[in-house]
Amino acid sequence: MQAWQVHELGEPGEVMRLAHVERPTPGEGQVLLRVRAANINFPDALMCRGQYQVRPPLPFTPGVEICGETEDGRRVIANPALPHGGFAEYAVADAAALLPAPDALDDAEAAALHIGYQTGWFALHRRARLEAGETLLVHAAAGGVGSAAVQLGKAAGATVIGVAGGADKAAVARELGCDVVIDRREQDVVAAVKEATGGRGADVVFDPVGGEAYTQSAKTVAFEGRIVVVGFASGAIPSPALNHALIKNYAILGLHWGLYNTKNPKLVQHCHEQLTELAARGAIKPLVSERVPLAGAADAVQRVADGVTTGRVAVVPAAENGAAA
């Protein structure tokens, strides 16, 4: 089969190499899956660079989120068991963690439903306890996880303010349903949020960016508001001023979604049921901006790493599937 492999750490476009390899052999409790679509996540790029908390042994195949097909023909969503990731024709995954792919979504959309939407759901509902009628501020609203948070916020009955970088991404944020869109390249984010909220600020802030975005979050969060720290796509990890949190009476909440897979997997299943129901009634639908063939995976991962994509980019190796191992 064909699979992308990383033999040395560095930029994805430089260190990912397409190779012919043997199909992976499932271990105890694992299953072999034919990859129908693999969604690109920012952690894929971080893994190539050696900057992610999970560091699979070299060589490894990146790709942490797929829609796959079991040997008996079931369409499932899975997180492949590294080092046999999803940017390949076949991957392996833990059988107990497989989730049914929603009928309402195609393969690429189903592949993009899992990590980003689970992250958004846990951030907004489990950590921040977002309520209908509240105001939600989403940084990187046109990105993969940000676009999920926007749709989930709207589905929960919140007023959503989206922050995006540049006119093209701002347009995507509007299409996603943001009530207010702020172009951080053209506008003062803090002033714009205060204007949009009558000076009150946002009840919940969803921050996958860190750096300057977190500084803006602290300045715009409302009294008794909640900032959910999801990641640091900017590359800069902020150091919160806790005296400021005390003065304004707001909460700083961390979210590492992956922990729920080991700490409380039943919640992951419950979340998937909620997401499937939302997808069935059209309340959420992953924004898949591009579908690229397997041969284009390295370039696509690099573009995600560079922050020049919107929504999700999916690798669809269907044309290559069926080739000899």
DRENTI-249214 format. One line per field, with one value per residue (C-alpha): residue in one letter; x, y, z. Coordinates in steps of 0.25 Angstrom, whole numbers, plus 2048, in hexadecimal, padded with zeros to 3 digits. Layout:
! DRENTI-249214
tinu: A / ...
X: X / ...
Y: Y / ...
Z: Z / ...
//
This chain:
! DRENTI-249214
tinu: M / Q / A / W / Q / V / H / E / L / G / E / P / G / E / V / M / R / L / A / H / V / E / R / P / T / P / G / E / G / Q / V / L / L / R / V / R / A / A / N / I / N / F / P / D / A / L / M / C / R / G / Q / Y / Q / V / R / P / P / L / P / F / T / P / G / V / E / I / C / G / E / T / E / D / G / R / R / V / I / A / N / P / A / L / P / H / G / G / F / A / E / Y / A / V / A / D / A / A / A / L / L / P / A / P / D / A / L / D / D / A / E / A / A / A / L / H / I / G / Y / Q / T / G / W / F / A / L / H / R / R / A / R / L / E / A / G / E / T / L / L / V / H / A / A / A / G / G / V / G / S / A / A / V / Q / L / G / K / A / A / G / A / T / V / I / G / V / A / G / G / A / D / K / A / A / V / A / R / E / L / G / C / D / V / V / I / D / R / R / E / Q / D / V / V / A / A / V / K / E / A / T / G / G / R / G / A / D / V / V / F / D / P / V / G / G / E / A / Y / T / Q / S / A / K / T / V / A / F / E / G / R / I / V / V / V / G / F / A / S / G / A / I / P / S / P / A / L / N / H / A / L / I / K / N / Y / A / I / L / G / L / H / W / G / L / Y / N / T / K / N / P / K / L / V / Q / H / C / H / E / Q / L / T / E / L / A / A / R / G / A / I / K / P / L / V / S / E / R / V / P / L / A / G / A / A / D / A / V / Q / R / V / A / D / G / V / T / T / G / R / V / A / V / V / P / A / A / E / N / G / A / A / A
X: 800 / 804 / 806 / 80D / 819 / 821 / 82F / 835 / 82E / 82C / 822 / 817 / 81A / 828 / 828 / 81B / 81F / 815 / 819 / 815 / 814 / 80D / 7FF / 800 / 7FD / 7F2 / 7F7 / 7EE / 7E1 / 7E3 / 7DD / 7E2 / 7DB / 7DA / 7DC / 7D0 / 7D5 / 7DF / 7DD / 7E9 / 7EB / 7F5 / 7FB / 7FF / 808 / 80D / 810 / 819 / 820 / 822 / 81A / 80E / 80C / 80A / 817 / 816 / 823 / 829 / 826 / 817 / 80B / 803 / 7F4 / 7ED / 7DE / 7D8 / 7CB / 7CE / 7C7 / 7C8 / 7CA / 7BB / 7B8 / 7B4 / 7B7 / 7BE / 7C5 / 7D2 / 7DF / 7EA / 7F4 / 801 / 80B / 801 / 7F9 / 7EF / 7F7 / 7F7 / 7EE / 7EC / 7EE / 7EB / 7E3 / 7DE / 7D1 / 7CB / 7CC / 7C6 / 7BA / 7AF / 7B0 / 7A3 / 79B / 799 / 7A7 / 7B0 / 7BE / 7C6 / 7BB / 7BB / 7CA / 7C9 / 7BE / 7C6 / 7D2 / 7CE / 7BF / 7C2 / 7CB / 7C1 / 7B6 / 7BE / 7C4 / 7B6 / 7AD / 7B6 / 7C0 / 7B9 / 7AA / 7A6 / 797 / 78D / 78D / 79C / 7A7 / 7B2 / 7BF / 7C6 / 7D5 / 7D9 / 7CB / 7CD / 7D7 / 7D5 / 7D1 / 7CC / 7C2 / 7BD / 7BC / 7B4 / 7AA / 7A8 / 7A7 / 79C / 795 / 795 / 78E / 79A / 79D / 7AA / 7B5 / 7C0 / 7CE / 7D6 / 7E2 / 7E0 / 7D4 / 7D3 / 7D3 / 7C9 / 7C0 / 7C0 / 7BD / 7B0 / 7AC / 7AE / 7A3 / 7AB / 7A2 / 7AE / 7BB / 7C8 / 7D4 / 7DF / 7E8 / 7DF / 7D8 / 7DC / 7D6 / 7D4 / 7CD / 7C5 / 7C0 / 7BD / 7B5 / 7AD / 7AA / 7A6 / 7B3 / 7AF / 7B9 / 7B7 / 7B2 / 7BA / 7C7 / 7CC / 7DB / 7E3 / 7ED / 7F4 / 7FE / 7F8 / 7EA / 7EB / 7EE / 7E2 / 7DA / 7DD / 7DA / 7CC / 7C7 / 7BA / 7B8 / 7B7 / 7BB / 7C3 / 7D0 / 7D2 / 7E1 / 7E1 / 7EE / 7F9 / 7F9 / 801 / 80C / 80C / 808 / 802 / 805 / 7F8 / 7F7 / 7EF / 7ED / 7E6 / 7DD / 7DA / 7D7 / 7CD / 7C7 / 7C9 / 7CE / 7D9 / 7D6 / 7DF / 7DB / 7E3 / 7D9 / 7E1 / 7E1 / 7D2 / 7D6 / 7DD / 7D6 / 7C8 / 7C6 / 7B7 / 7B6 / 7BD / 7B2 / 7A7 / 7AD / 7AD / 79F / 79C / 7A4 / 79D / 790 / 794 / 79A / 78D / 784 / 78E / 792 / 7A1 / 7A9 / 7B8 / 7BD / 7C6 / 7CD / 7D6 / 7D6 / 7E4 / 7E9 / 7F3 / 7FF / 7FB / 7FC / 809 / 806 / 7F9 / 7FF / 809 / 7FE / 7F6 / 803 / 805 / 7F7 / 7F2 / 7E6 / 7D8 / 7CF / 7D5 / 7DD / 7DB / 7E4 / 7DC / 7E4 / 7D8 / 7DE / 7EA / 7E2 / 7E2 / 7F1 / 7F9 / 800
Y: 800 / 80F / 817 / 824 / 822 / 82B / 826 / 833 / 83F / 84C / 854 / 84A / 84E / 84B / 83E / 837 / 82C / 824 / 815 / 807 / 7FF / 7F3 / 7F4 / 7F6 / 7EA / 7EC / 7E9 / 7E4 / 7EB / 7F3 / 7F2 / 7F5 / 800 / 804 / 813 / 81A / 828 / 82E / 83C / 845 / 84A / 854 / 849 / 842 / 84D / 84E / 83F / 841 / 84C / 844 / 84F / 847 / 840 / 833 / 82F / 822 / 81A / 81D / 81A / 81D / 820 / 82C / 82E / 82E / 82E / 825 / 820 / 811 / 804 / 7F8 / 7EA / 7E7 / 7F4 / 7FE / 80C / 812 / 81D / 81A / 820 / 817 / 810 / 817 / 814 / 80F / 81C / 820 / 826 / 818 / 80E / 806 / 809 / 802 / 807 / 802 / 7FA / 7FF / 80E / 80D / 816 / 814 / 81E / 827 / 824 / 833 / 835 / 831 / 82A / 837 / 83E / 832 / 832 / 840 / 83E / 838 / 840 / 84E / 84C / 844 / 84F / 85A / 852 / 84F / 85D / 864 / 85A / 852 / 85D / 86A / 866 / 86F / 873 / 878 / 887 / 889 / 88F / 886 / 88C / 882 / 885 / 87F / 87D / 879 / 86E / 85F / 85F / 86E / 86B / 85F / 868 / 873 / 868 / 862 / 870 / 873 / 866 / 869 / 876 / 87F / 88C / 889 / 893 / 88E / 893 / 890 / 894 / 89B / 89D / 88F / 889 / 893 / 890 / 881 / 885 / 88C / 880 / 877 / 87F / 889 / 895 / 89E / 89C / 8A4 / 8A4 / 8A5 / 8AA / 8B6 / 8B8 / 8BA / 8AD / 8B2 / 8BF / 8B7 / 8AD / 8B8 / 8BF / 8B2 / 8AF / 8BD / 8BD / 8B0 / 8A7 / 898 / 88E / 882 / 884 / 878 / 879 / 86F / 87A / 87F / 88B / 898 / 891 / 88D / 89C / 8A0 / 895 / 89B / 8A9 / 8A5 / 89A / 89E / 89F / 890 / 88C / 880 / 87F / 871 / 86E / 864 / 865 / 86E / 86F / 87C / 875 / 87E / 879 / 884 / 886 / 88B / 896 / 88F / 89C / 8A1 / 895 / 898 / 8A7 / 8A3 / 897 / 88E / 87F / 87A / 86B / 862 / 857 / 84B / 843 / 837 / 834 / 830 / 824 / 81E / 826 / 825 / 81E / 81D / 82C / 82B / 822 / 82B / 837 / 82F / 82C / 83A / 83E / 833 / 839 / 847 / 843 / 83B / 848 / 850 / 859 / 855 / 851 / 851 / 85B / 853 / 85E / 854 / 845 / 841 / 834 / 82C / 831 / 83F / 83D / 842 / 850 / 850 / 84E / 859 / 863 / 85F / 861 / 86F / 873 / 876 / 86D / 86E / 864 / 856 / 850 / 841 / 837 / 82D / 821 / 81A / 81A / 813 / 809 / 7FB / 7FC / 7F0 / 7F0
Z: 800 / 7FF / 80C / 810 / 819 / 822 / 824 / 82A / 831 / 82A / 821 / 81C / 80D / 80F / 817 / 813 / 808 / 800 / 800 / 7FD / 80A / 810 / 815 / 824 / 82D / 838 / 846 / 851 / 852 / 845 / 837 / 829 / 822 / 813 / 813 / 80C / 810 / 81A / 820 / 822 / 830 / 835 / 83E / 832 / 82E / 83D / 83D / 830 / 837 / 844 / 84C / 850 / 85D / 856 / 84F / 847 / 844 / 837 / 82C / 82E / 825 / 82A / 829 / 836 / 831 / 827 / 821 / 81E / 81A / 822 / 81C / 81D / 816 / 821 / 81F / 82C / 832 / 839 / 83F / 838 / 842 / 83F / 839 / 82E / 82C / 822 / 816 / 810 / 809 / 816 / 824 / 832 / 83D / 84B / 848 / 855 / 851 / 843 / 841 / 836 / 82B / 82A / 81E / 81C / 819 / 80E / 810 / 811 / 81A / 823 / 824 / 828 / 833 / 83E / 844 / 841 / 844 / 850 / 855 / 852 / 859 / 866 / 866 / 865 / 86C / 876 / 87A / 878 / 879 / 86E / 86F / 865 / 864 / 868 / 85F / 85A / 854 / 84B / 847 / 83A / 836 / 828 / 82C / 82E / 83D / 83D / 832 / 83B / 847 / 83F / 83A / 848 / 84E / 844 / 847 / 856 / 854 / 856 / 84F / 849 / 846 / 83D / 83B / 82E / 827 / 81A / 811 / 80B / 819 / 81E / 812 / 816 / 825 / 820 / 818 / 824 / 82B / 834 / 838 / 839 / 831 / 835 / 82B / 835 / 82A / 827 / 835 / 843 / 849 / 857 / 853 / 849 / 853 / 85D / 853 / 84F / 85D / 862 / 86A / 872 / 86B / 867 / 871 / 86B / 863 / 85B / 859 / 851 / 84D / 85A / 859 / 856 / 854 / 863 / 867 / 85F / 866 / 874 / 870 / 869 / 873 / 87B / 88A / 88E / 880 / 87C / 873 / 86E / 86A / 85F / 858 / 854 / 844 / 845 / 84B / 857 / 865 / 86D / 87C / 882 / 88C / 897 / 89E / 892 / 893 / 8A1 / 89E / 893 / 899 / 88D / 88C / 884 / 87F / 878 / 86F / 86A / 863 / 862 / 871 / 870 / 868 / 874 / 880 / 87B / 86E / 870 / 86F / 861 / 85D / 862 / 85B / 84E / 850 / 852 / 845 / 83D / 841 / 83D / 830 / 82D / 82E / 827 / 833 / 830 / 824 / 823 / 81A / 811 / 808 / 800 / 7FD / 7F8 / 7F3 / 7FB / 7F3 / 7F7 / 806 / 809 / 803 / 809 / 817 / 815 / 811 / 81E / 825 / 81F / 822 / 814 / 814 / 818 / 81E / 81C / 812 / 80F / 809 / 801 / 7FC / 7F5 / 7E7 / 7ED / 7F5 / 7EF / 7EB / 7EF / 7FD
//
